[in-house]
Amino acid sequence: MQNPRDELRSLIDRGKALQHEAEVLLHDAKMLNPRLAMGRTVLRLFDVGGRRDLVSLGRLLGAQGLVNRRDAVIQSFEQWYQESLRRLRTISIATRNLTAQGNSGALARRLARARKFKPLDTQIAHAVRELEAVAEEELVYNDDIPDFLKARRVRTLEERRRAKEAELLDLSSATPGMETVKMENREQLRAHFHGHDEVARMIEGALDARGSSGADVDRQALASCRSAIEQAIFEATGERNFRAGLAKLATGTRRRTIGDTYGFLSGYGSHPGGKPTKKDVSYGIRMTIASCSWILENSNPW
């Protein structure tokens, strides 16, 4: 999708050029004698009798030139203003509540506020400032709004997914003994399990399943977690049997903690009959990361 800001920048540059012309015109007008009696000077032109009349003639011609320049600036401003209105009617600000109808009317009304001022230079200056303010917003062409809204929904869902994953990966304040495990994304998850790529892949599979929709995704997520713990036990002890491998690593409370986690994942992830919820999946993923970290960091018997 094209960015309307580029088109507005071109209009703003043209508006600033008009603004400069108006400022120069105003300066030149002030240089003429404000008490110039146009009617008296015109009469004297029929019988130019001296320097004073020559000076007045020069002022008259200067005034006539200013009028012509003023009319040219007025005409240019009107053309620029109407073109700016047409452009604004084709774009909208991408507000949070943007709908398919857009909000071009509000943009046109913002530009129209400049016309309430009487001085020409003031009208131009306010119109340019309004366009500059609009150009600072996130903009979208009205014809692109449907595609923009669809992309925004996808982007919002992705942002929510990433935020939820970051929450799941941060064990520093949620799991005793895991105060140093604070990850924000999958790259950090892989780095945390460096050298244990298969374990990280299975945990990522659980994250994928949790973020998906379907009739069986929650159970699949917990099944991936169970496989990750089994893989961690194998890599730490060489045992394919979970119970035998765990017995080599831990006793007492530590053994029961990992065993209970494995039992929870088996009951809701691998065995028929379990109906896990999203909360169950979140709990299972966090406990899996904690258990795998614990297992792999303590490969020697405790």
DRENFI-351225 format. One record per residue (C-alpha): residue number from 1; residue in one letter; y, z, x. Coordinates in nm, 2 decimals. Layout:
REM residues N
<r resi="NUM" resn="A" c2="Y" c3="Z" c1="X"/>
...
END
This chain:
REM residues 302
<r resi="1" resn="M" c2="0.00" c3="0.00" c1="0.00"/>
<r resi="2" resn="Q" c2="0.35" c3="-0.09" c1="0.12"/>
<r resi="3" resn="N" c2="0.61" c3="0.18" c1="0.18"/>
<r resi="4" resn="P" c2="0.93" c3="0.13" c1="-0.04"/>
<r resi="5" resn="R" c2="1.13" c3="0.32" c1="0.22"/>
<r resi="6" resn="D" c2="1.16" c3="0.01" c1="0.44"/>
<r resi="7" resn="E" c2="1.32" c3="-0.18" c1="0.16"/>
<r resi="8" resn="L" c2="1.56" c3="0.10" c1="0.09"/>
<r resi="9" resn="R" c2="1.66" c3="0.13" c1="0.45"/>
<r resi="10" resn="S" c2="1.78" c3="-0.23" c1="0.44"/>
<r resi="11" resn="L" c2="1.99" c3="-0.16" c1="0.14"/>
<r resi="12" resn="I" c2="2.13" c3="0.16" c1="0.30"/>
<r resi="13" resn="D" c2="2.23" c3="-0.04" c1="0.61"/>
<r resi="14" resn="R" c2="2.41" c3="-0.29" c1="0.39"/>
<r resi="15" resn="G" c2="2.58" c3="-0.01" c1="0.19"/>
<r resi="16" resn="K" c2="2.70" c3="0.15" c1="0.51"/>
<r resi="17" resn="A" c2="2.85" c3="-0.18" c1="0.62"/>
<r resi="18" resn="L" c2="3.04" c3="-0.20" c1="0.28"/>
<r resi="19" resn="Q" c2="3.15" c3="0.16" c1="0.33"/>
<r resi="20" resn="H" c2="3.30" c3="0.07" c1="0.67"/>
<r resi="21" resn="E" c2="3.48" c3="-0.23" c1="0.52"/>
<r resi="22" resn="A" c2="3.63" c3="-0.01" c1="0.25"/>
<r resi="23" resn="E" c2="3.74" c3="0.25" c1="0.50"/>
<r resi="24" resn="V" c2="3.91" c3="-0.02" c1="0.71"/>
<r resi="25" resn="L" c2="4.07" c3="-0.17" c1="0.40"/>
<r resi="26" resn="L" c2="4.21" c3="0.17" c1="0.30"/>
<r resi="27" resn="H" c2="4.35" c3="0.23" c1="0.65"/>
<r resi="28" resn="D" c2="4.52" c3="-0.11" c1="0.66"/>
<r resi="29" resn="A" c2="4.67" c3="-0.04" c1="0.31"/>
<r resi="30" resn="K" c2="4.82" c3="0.28" c1="0.43"/>
<r resi="31" resn="M" c2="4.99" c3="0.10" c1="0.72"/>
<r resi="32" resn="L" c2="5.21" c3="-0.10" c1="0.48"/>
<r resi="33" resn="N" c2="5.54" c3="0.06" c1="0.35"/>
<r resi="34" resn="P" c2="5.43" c3="0.25" c1="0.04"/>
<r resi="35" resn="R" c2="5.79" c3="0.20" c1="-0.10"/>
<r resi="36" resn="L" c2="5.76" c3="-0.18" c1="-0.08"/>
<r resi="37" resn="A" c2="5.93" c3="-0.33" c1="-0.39"/>
<r resi="38" resn="M" c2="5.72" c3="-0.63" c1="-0.45"/>
<r resi="39" resn="G" c2="5.95" c3="-0.78" c1="-0.72"/>
<r resi="40" resn="R" c2="6.26" c3="-0.75" c1="-0.50"/>
<r resi="41" resn="T" c2="6.09" c3="-0.90" c1="-0.20"/>
<r resi="42" resn="V" c2="5.97" c3="-1.20" c1="-0.41"/>
<r resi="43" resn="L" c2="6.33" c3="-1.27" c1="-0.52"/>
<r resi="44" resn="R" c2="6.45" c3="-1.26" c1="-0.16"/>
<r resi="45" resn="L" c2="6.20" c3="-1.52" c1="-0.06"/>
<r resi="46" resn="F" c2="6.41" c3="-1.78" c1="-0.22"/>
<r resi="47" resn="D" c2="6.69" c3="-1.72" c1="0.02"/>
<r resi="48" resn="V" c2="6.56" c3="-1.57" c1="0.34"/>
<r resi="49" resn="G" c2="6.87" c3="-1.43" c1="0.51"/>
<r resi="50" resn="G" c2="6.76" c3="-1.22" c1="0.79"/>
<r resi="51" resn="R" c2="6.52" c3="-1.00" c1="0.98"/>
<r resi="52" resn="R" c2="6.48" c3="-0.75" c1="0.70"/>
<r resi="53" resn="D" c2="6.36" c3="-1.02" c1="0.46"/>
<r resi="54" resn="L" c2="6.13" c3="-1.16" c1="0.73"/>
<r resi="55" resn="V" c2="5.97" c3="-0.81" c1="0.76"/>
<r resi="56" resn="S" c2="5.94" c3="-0.79" c1="0.38"/>
<r resi="57" resn="L" c2="5.78" c3="-1.13" c1="0.37"/>
<r resi="58" resn="G" c2="5.53" c3="-1.02" c1="0.63"/>
<r resi="59" resn="R" c2="5.45" c3="-0.70" c1="0.42"/>
<r resi="60" resn="L" c2="5.41" c3="-0.91" c1="0.11"/>
<r resi="61" resn="L" c2="5.17" c3="-1.14" c1="0.27"/>
<r resi="62" resn="G" c2="4.99" c3="-0.84" c1="0.41"/>
<r resi="63" resn="A" c2="4.97" c3="-0.69" c1="0.07"/>
<r resi="64" resn="Q" c2="4.84" c3="-1.01" c1="-0.08"/>
<r resi="65" resn="G" c2="4.57" c3="-1.02" c1="0.20"/>
<r resi="66" resn="L" c2="4.47" c3="-0.66" c1="0.11"/>
<r resi="67" resn="V" c2="4.43" c3="-0.75" c1="-0.25"/>
<r resi="68" resn="N" c2="4.21" c3="-1.04" c1="-0.16"/>
<r resi="69" resn="R" c2="4.00" c3="-0.82" c1="0.07"/>
<r resi="70" resn="R" c2="3.98" c3="-0.55" c1="-0.19"/>
<r resi="71" resn="D" c2="3.85" c3="-0.80" c1="-0.45"/>
<r resi="72" resn="A" c2="3.59" c3="-0.93" c1="-0.20"/>
<r resi="73" resn="V" c2="3.47" c3="-0.57" c1="-0.13"/>
<r resi="74" resn="I" c2="3.46" c3="-0.49" c1="-0.50"/>
<r resi="75" resn="Q" c2="3.25" c3="-0.81" c1="-0.56"/>
<r resi="76" resn="S" c2="3.02" c3="-0.73" c1="-0.27"/>
<r resi="77" resn="F" c2="2.98" c3="-0.37" c1="-0.38"/>
<r resi="78" resn="E" c2="2.89" c3="-0.48" c1="-0.74"/>
<r resi="79" resn="Q" c2="2.63" c3="-0.72" c1="-0.61"/>
<r resi="80" resn="W" c2="2.48" c3="-0.45" c1="-0.38"/>
<r resi="81" resn="Y" c2="2.49" c3="-0.19" c1="-0.65"/>
<r resi="82" resn="Q" c2="2.31" c3="-0.41" c1="-0.90"/>
<r resi="83" resn="E" c2="2.05" c3="-0.51" c1="-0.64"/>
<r resi="84" resn="S" c2="1.99" c3="-0.14" c1="-0.55"/>
<r resi="85" resn="L" c2="1.94" c3="-0.06" c1="-0.92"/>
<r resi="86" resn="R" c2="1.68" c3="-0.34" c1="-0.95"/>
<r resi="87" resn="R" c2="1.50" c3="-0.21" c1="-0.65"/>
<r resi="88" resn="L" c2="1.50" c3="0.15" c1="-0.77"/>
<r resi="89" resn="R" c2="1.35" c3="0.04" c1="-1.10"/>
<r resi="90" resn="T" c2="1.04" c3="-0.08" c1="-0.91"/>
<r resi="91" resn="I" c2="0.97" c3="0.24" c1="-0.73"/>
<r resi="92" resn="S" c2="0.90" c3="0.61" c1="-0.81"/>
<r resi="93" resn="I" c2="0.90" c3="0.94" c1="-0.62"/>
<r resi="94" resn="A" c2="0.54" c3="1.06" c1="-0.57"/>
<r resi="95" resn="T" c2="0.60" c3="1.40" c1="-0.73"/>
<r resi="96" resn="R" c2="0.31" c3="1.63" c1="-0.80"/>
<r resi="97" resn="N" c2="0.32" c3="1.55" c1="-1.17"/>
<r resi="98" resn="L" c2="0.36" c3="1.17" c1="-1.12"/>
<r resi="99" resn="T" c2="0.20" c3="0.97" c1="-1.40"/>
<r resi="100" resn="A" c2="0.12" c3="0.60" c1="-1.44"/>
<r resi="101" resn="Q" c2="0.46" c3="0.55" c1="-1.61"/>
<r resi="102" resn="G" c2="0.65" c3="0.65" c1="-1.29"/>
<r resi="103" resn="N" c2="1.00" c3="0.80" c1="-1.27"/>
<r resi="104" resn="S" c2="1.21" c3="0.50" c1="-1.19"/>
<r resi="105" resn="G" c2="1.46" c3="0.58" c1="-1.47"/>
<r resi="106" resn="A" c2="1.55" c3="0.91" c1="-1.29"/>
<r resi="107" resn="L" c2="1.62" c3="0.72" c1="-0.97"/>
<r resi="108" resn="A" c2="1.84" c3="0.47" c1="-1.15"/>
<r resi="109" resn="R" c2="2.04" c3="0.75" c1="-1.31"/>
<r resi="110" resn="R" c2="2.09" c3="0.92" c1="-0.97"/>
<r resi="111" resn="L" c2="2.25" c3="0.60" c1="-0.83"/>
<r resi="112" resn="A" c2="2.46" c3="0.56" c1="-1.15"/>
<r resi="113" resn="R" c2="2.63" c3="0.89" c1="-1.08"/>
<r resi="114" resn="A" c2="2.83" c3="0.72" c1="-0.81"/>
<r resi="115" resn="R" c2="3.01" c3="0.51" c1="-1.06"/>
<r resi="116" resn="K" c2="3.18" c3="0.81" c1="-1.22"/>
<r resi="117" resn="F" c2="3.42" c3="0.83" c1="-0.92"/>
<r resi="118" resn="K" c2="3.73" c3="0.61" c1="-0.94"/>
<r resi="119" resn="P" c2="3.82" c3="0.53" c1="-0.58"/>
<r resi="120" resn="L" c2="3.61" c3="0.24" c1="-0.45"/>
<r resi="121" resn="D" c2="3.54" c3="0.40" c1="-0.11"/>
<r resi="122" resn="T" c2="3.42" c3="0.72" c1="-0.28"/>
<r resi="123" resn="Q" c2="3.18" c3="0.52" c1="-0.51"/>
<r resi="124" resn="I" c2="3.03" c3="0.34" c1="-0.21"/>
<r resi="125" resn="A" c2="2.99" c3="0.66" c1="-0.01"/>
<r resi="126" resn="H" c2="2.82" c3="0.84" c1="-0.30"/>
<r resi="127" resn="A" c2="2.59" c3="0.55" c1="-0.37"/>
<r resi="128" resn="V" c2="2.48" c3="0.53" c1="-0.01"/>
<r resi="129" resn="R" c2="2.41" c3="0.90" c1="0.00"/>
<r resi="130" resn="E" c2="2.20" c3="0.88" c1="-0.31"/>
<r resi="131" resn="L" c2="1.99" c3="0.60" c1="-0.16"/>
<r resi="132" resn="E" c2="1.95" c3="0.80" c1="0.16"/>
<r resi="133" resn="A" c2="1.83" c3="1.10" c1="-0.03"/>
<r resi="134" resn="V" c2="1.58" c3="0.89" c1="-0.22"/>
<r resi="135" resn="A" c2="1.46" c3="0.74" c1="0.10"/>
<r resi="136" resn="E" c2="1.37" c3="1.09" c1="0.23"/>
<r resi="137" resn="E" c2="1.12" c3="1.13" c1="-0.05"/>
<r resi="138" resn="E" c2="0.76" c3="1.02" c1="-0.06"/>
<r resi="139" resn="L" c2="0.78" c3="0.69" c1="-0.25"/>
<r resi="140" resn="V" c2="0.54" c3="0.45" c1="-0.42"/>
<r resi="141" resn="Y" c2="0.59" c3="0.11" c1="-0.58"/>
<r resi="142" resn="N" c2="0.53" c3="0.13" c1="-0.96"/>
<r resi="143" resn="D" c2="0.26" c3="-0.14" c1="-0.94"/>
<r resi="144" resn="D" c2="0.07" c3="0.07" c1="-0.68"/>
<r resi="145" resn="I" c2="0.08" c3="0.40" c1="-0.88"/>
<r resi="146" resn="P" c2="-0.27" c3="0.37" c1="-1.02"/>
<r resi="147" resn="D" c2="-0.42" c3="0.31" c1="-0.67"/>
<r resi="148" resn="F" c2="-0.19" c3="0.58" c1="-0.53"/>
<r resi="149" resn="L" c2="-0.31" c3="0.84" c1="-0.79"/>
<r resi="150" resn="K" c2="-0.67" c3="0.76" c1="-0.73"/>
<r resi="151" resn="A" c2="-0.62" c3="0.80" c1="-0.35"/>
<r resi="152" resn="R" c2="-0.44" c3="1.12" c1="-0.40"/>
<r resi="153" resn="R" c2="-0.72" c3="1.27" c1="-0.61"/>
<r resi="154" resn="V" c2="-0.97" c3="1.17" c1="-0.34"/>
<r resi="155" resn="R" c2="-0.74" c3="1.32" c1="-0.07"/>
<r resi="156" resn="T" c2="-0.70" c3="1.64" c1="-0.27"/>
<r resi="157" resn="L" c2="-1.07" c3="1.68" c1="-0.31"/>
<r resi="158" resn="E" c2="-1.12" c3="1.62" c1="0.06"/>
<r resi="159" resn="E" c2="-0.85" c3="1.88" c1="0.15"/>
<r resi="160" resn="R" c2="-1.02" c3="2.13" c1="-0.08"/>
<r resi="161" resn="R" c2="-1.36" c3="2.05" c1="0.07"/>
<r resi="162" resn="R" c2="-1.22" c3="2.11" c1="0.42"/>
<r resi="163" resn="A" c2="-1.05" c3="2.43" c1="0.32"/>
<r resi="164" resn="K" c2="-1.37" c3="2.56" c1="0.17"/>
<r resi="165" resn="E" c2="-1.57" c3="2.47" c1="0.48"/>
<r resi="166" resn="A" c2="-1.32" c3="2.64" c1="0.70"/>
<r resi="167" resn="E" c2="-1.36" c3="2.95" c1="0.48"/>
<r resi="168" resn="L" c2="-1.74" c3="2.93" c1="0.51"/>
<r resi="169" resn="L" c2="-1.73" c3="2.88" c1="0.89"/>
<r resi="170" resn="D" c2="-1.50" c3="3.18" c1="0.95"/>
<r resi="171" resn="L" c2="-1.74" c3="3.47" c1="0.99"/>
<r resi="172" resn="S" c2="-1.49" c3="3.69" c1="1.19"/>
<r resi="173" resn="S" c2="-1.41" c3="3.92" c1="0.90"/>
<r resi="174" resn="A" c2="-1.70" c3="3.87" c1="0.67"/>
<r resi="175" resn="T" c2="-2.02" c3="3.93" c1="0.86"/>
<r resi="176" resn="P" c2="-2.07" c3="4.24" c1="1.08"/>
<r resi="177" resn="G" c2="-2.14" c3="4.15" c1="1.44"/>
<r resi="178" resn="M" c2="-1.98" c3="3.81" c1="1.40"/>
<r resi="179" resn="E" c2="-1.62" c3="3.91" c1="1.48"/>
<r resi="180" resn="T" c2="-1.58" c3="3.63" c1="1.73"/>
<r resi="181" resn="V" c2="-1.73" c3="3.35" c1="1.52"/>
<r resi="182" resn="K" c2="-1.43" c3="3.18" c1="1.37"/>
<r resi="183" resn="M" c2="-1.45" c3="2.80" c1="1.32"/>
<r resi="184" resn="E" c2="-1.22" c3="2.57" c1="1.12"/>
<r resi="185" resn="N" c2="-1.41" c3="2.24" c1="1.10"/>
<r resi="186" resn="R" c2="-1.73" c3="2.07" c1="1.18"/>
<r resi="187" resn="E" c2="-1.63" c3="1.98" c1="1.53"/>
<r resi="188" resn="Q" c2="-1.60" c3="2.34" c1="1.61"/>
<r resi="189" resn="L" c2="-1.93" c3="2.41" c1="1.44"/>
<r resi="190" resn="R" c2="-2.10" c3="2.16" c1="1.67"/>
<r resi="191" resn="A" c2="-1.92" c3="2.31" c1="1.97"/>
<r resi="192" resn="H" c2="-2.04" c3="2.66" c1="1.86"/>
<r resi="193" resn="F" c2="-2.40" c3="2.53" c1="1.86"/>
<r resi="194" resn="H" c2="-2.37" c3="2.32" c1="2.17"/>
<r resi="195" resn="G" c2="-2.71" c3="2.24" c1="2.31"/>
<r resi="196" resn="H" c2="-2.86" c3="2.30" c1="1.96"/>
<r resi="197" resn="D" c2="-2.77" c3="1.98" c1="1.79"/>
<r resi="198" resn="E" c2="-3.05" c3="1.99" c1="1.54"/>
<r resi="199" resn="V" c2="-2.95" c3="2.33" c1="1.41"/>
<r resi="200" resn="A" c2="-2.59" c3="2.22" c1="1.37"/>
<r resi="201" resn="R" c2="-2.71" c3="1.90" c1="1.20"/>
<r resi="202" resn="M" c2="-2.90" c3="2.10" c1="0.94"/>
<r resi="203" resn="I" c2="-2.61" c3="2.33" c1="0.87"/>
<r resi="204" resn="E" c2="-2.39" c3="2.02" c1="0.83"/>
<r resi="205" resn="G" c2="-2.65" c3="1.89" c1="0.58"/>
<r resi="206" resn="A" c2="-2.60" c3="2.21" c1="0.38"/>
<r resi="207" resn="L" c2="-2.23" c3="2.17" c1="0.39"/>
<r resi="208" resn="D" c2="-2.27" c3="1.81" c1="0.27"/>
<r resi="209" resn="A" c2="-2.49" c3="1.92" c1="-0.02"/>
<r resi="210" resn="R" c2="-2.26" c3="2.19" c1="-0.12"/>
<r resi="211" resn="G" c2="-1.97" c3="1.95" c1="-0.15"/>
<r resi="212" resn="S" c2="-2.17" c3="1.70" c1="-0.35"/>
<r resi="213" resn="S" c2="-2.25" c3="1.68" c1="-0.72"/>
<r resi="214" resn="G" c2="-2.59" c3="1.65" c1="-0.87"/>
<r resi="215" resn="A" c2="-2.87" c3="1.84" c1="-1.04"/>
<r resi="216" resn="D" c2="-3.04" c3="1.97" c1="-0.73"/>
<r resi="217" resn="V" c2="-2.77" c3="1.98" c1="-0.46"/>
<r resi="218" resn="D" c2="-2.74" c3="2.36" c1="-0.45"/>
<r resi="219" resn="R" c2="-3.11" c3="2.41" c1="-0.39"/>
<r resi="220" resn="Q" c2="-3.10" c3="2.13" c1="-0.13"/>
<r resi="221" resn="A" c2="-2.82" c3="2.31" c1="0.05"/>
<r resi="222" resn="L" c2="-3.02" c3="2.63" c1="0.08"/>
<r resi="223" resn="A" c2="-3.33" c3="2.44" c1="0.18"/>
<r resi="224" resn="S" c2="-3.13" c3="2.29" c1="0.47"/>
<r resi="225" resn="C" c2="-3.02" c3="2.64" c1="0.57"/>
<r resi="226" resn="R" c2="-3.38" c3="2.76" c1="0.57"/>
<r resi="227" resn="S" c2="-3.47" c3="2.47" c1="0.80"/>
<r resi="228" resn="A" c2="-3.18" c3="2.55" c1="1.03"/>
<r resi="229" resn="I" c2="-3.31" c3="2.91" c1="1.08"/>
<r resi="230" resn="E" c2="-3.66" c3="2.79" c1="1.14"/>
<r resi="231" resn="Q" c2="-3.53" c3="2.54" c1="1.40"/>
<r resi="232" resn="A" c2="-3.33" c3="2.82" c1="1.57"/>
<r resi="233" resn="I" c2="-3.64" c3="3.04" c1="1.59"/>
<r resi="234" resn="F" c2="-3.84" c3="2.75" c1="1.74"/>
<r resi="235" resn="E" c2="-3.57" c3="2.67" c1="2.00"/>
<r resi="236" resn="A" c2="-3.54" c3="3.04" c1="2.09"/>
<r resi="237" resn="T" c2="-3.91" c3="3.12" c1="2.11"/>
<r resi="238" resn="G" c2="-4.12" c3="2.80" c1="2.09"/>
<r resi="239" resn="E" c2="-4.28" c3="2.93" c1="1.78"/>
<r resi="240" resn="R" c2="-4.31" c3="2.71" c1="1.47"/>
<r resi="241" resn="N" c2="-4.41" c3="3.00" c1="1.26"/>
<r resi="242" resn="F" c2="-4.10" c3="3.18" c1="1.15"/>
<r resi="243" resn="R" c2="-4.25" c3="3.52" c1="1.12"/>
<r resi="244" resn="A" c2="-4.42" c3="3.50" c1="1.45"/>
<r resi="245" resn="G" c2="-4.11" c3="3.38" c1="1.62"/>
<r resi="246" resn="L" c2="-3.89" c3="3.64" c1="1.46"/>
<r resi="247" resn="A" c2="-4.13" c3="3.92" c1="1.57"/>
<r resi="248" resn="K" c2="-4.07" c3="3.81" c1="1.93"/>
<r resi="249" resn="L" c2="-3.70" c3="3.84" c1="1.90"/>
<r resi="250" resn="A" c2="-3.62" c3="4.14" c1="1.68"/>
<r resi="251" resn="T" c2="-3.74" c3="4.47" c1="1.54"/>
<r resi="252" resn="G" c2="-3.61" c3="4.72" c1="1.29"/>
<r resi="253" resn="T" c2="-3.29" c3="4.65" c1="1.10"/>
<r resi="254" resn="R" c2="-3.21" c3="4.33" c1="1.29"/>
<r resi="255" resn="R" c2="-3.55" c3="4.19" c1="1.20"/>
<r resi="256" resn="R" c2="-3.51" c3="4.29" c1="0.83"/>
<r resi="257" resn="T" c2="-3.16" c3="4.13" c1="0.81"/>
<r resi="258" resn="I" c2="-3.27" c3="3.79" c1="0.93"/>
<r resi="259" resn="G" c2="-3.60" c3="3.82" c1="0.73"/>
<r resi="260" resn="D" c2="-3.41" c3="3.90" c1="0.41"/>
<r resi="261" resn="T" c2="-3.18" c3="3.60" c1="0.47"/>
<r resi="262" resn="Y" c2="-3.48" c3="3.38" c1="0.52"/>
<r resi="263" resn="G" c2="-3.64" c3="3.52" c1="0.21"/>
<r resi="264" resn="F" c2="-3.33" c3="3.46" c1="0.00"/>
<r resi="265" resn="L" c2="-3.31" c3="3.09" c1="0.13"/>
<r resi="266" resn="S" c2="-3.68" c3="3.04" c1="0.05"/>
<r resi="267" resn="G" c2="-3.66" c3="3.19" c1="-0.29"/>
<r resi="268" resn="Y" c2="-3.36" c3="2.98" c1="-0.40"/>
<r resi="269" resn="G" c2="-3.39" c3="2.68" c1="-0.17"/>
<r resi="270" resn="S" c2="-3.76" c3="2.59" c1="-0.12"/>
<r resi="271" resn="H" c2="-3.97" c3="2.76" c1="-0.38"/>
<r resi="272" resn="P" c2="-3.97" c3="2.63" c1="-0.74"/>
<r resi="273" resn="G" c2="-3.80" c3="2.84" c1="-1.01"/>
<r resi="274" resn="G" c2="-3.49" c3="2.95" c1="-0.82"/>
<r resi="275" resn="K" c2="-3.16" c3="2.84" c1="-0.97"/>
<r resi="276" resn="P" c2="-2.89" c3="2.89" c1="-0.71"/>
<r resi="277" resn="T" c2="-2.52" c3="2.90" c1="-0.79"/>
<r resi="278" resn="K" c2="-2.23" c3="2.78" c1="-0.57"/>
<r resi="279" resn="K" c2="-2.18" c3="3.14" c1="-0.48"/>
<r resi="280" resn="D" c2="-2.54" c3="3.16" c1="-0.37"/>
<r resi="281" resn="V" c2="-2.49" c3="2.85" c1="-0.15"/>
<r resi="282" resn="S" c2="-2.17" c3="2.99" c1="0.01"/>
<r resi="283" resn="Y" c2="-2.35" c3="3.31" c1="0.09"/>
<r resi="284" resn="G" c2="-2.65" c3="3.13" c1="0.22"/>
<r resi="285" resn="I" c2="-2.45" c3="2.91" c1="0.45"/>
<r resi="286" resn="R" c2="-2.25" c3="3.20" c1="0.60"/>
<r resi="287" resn="M" c2="-2.57" c3="3.41" c1="0.65"/>
<r resi="288" resn="T" c2="-2.74" c3="3.10" c1="0.81"/>
<r resi="289" resn="I" c2="-2.46" c3="3.05" c1="1.06"/>
<r resi="290" resn="A" c2="-2.46" c3="3.42" c1="1.14"/>
<r resi="291" resn="S" c2="-2.84" c3="3.43" c1="1.17"/>
<r resi="292" resn="C" c2="-2.87" c3="3.12" c1="1.39"/>
<r resi="293" resn="S" c2="-2.59" c3="3.24" c1="1.61"/>
<r resi="294" resn="W" c2="-2.76" c3="3.57" c1="1.65"/>
<r resi="295" resn="I" c2="-3.10" c3="3.41" c1="1.72"/>
<r resi="296" resn="L" c2="-2.98" c3="3.16" c1="1.98"/>
<r resi="297" resn="E" c2="-2.75" c3="3.41" c1="2.16"/>
<r resi="298" resn="N" c2="-3.04" c3="3.66" c1="2.19"/>
<r resi="299" resn="S" c2="-3.33" c3="3.45" c1="2.30"/>
<r resi="300" resn="N" c2="-3.48" c3="3.74" c1="2.50"/>
<r resi="301" resn="P" c2="-3.66" c3="4.02" c1="2.31"/>
<r resi="302" resn="W" c2="-3.44" c3="4.30" c1="2.20"/>
END
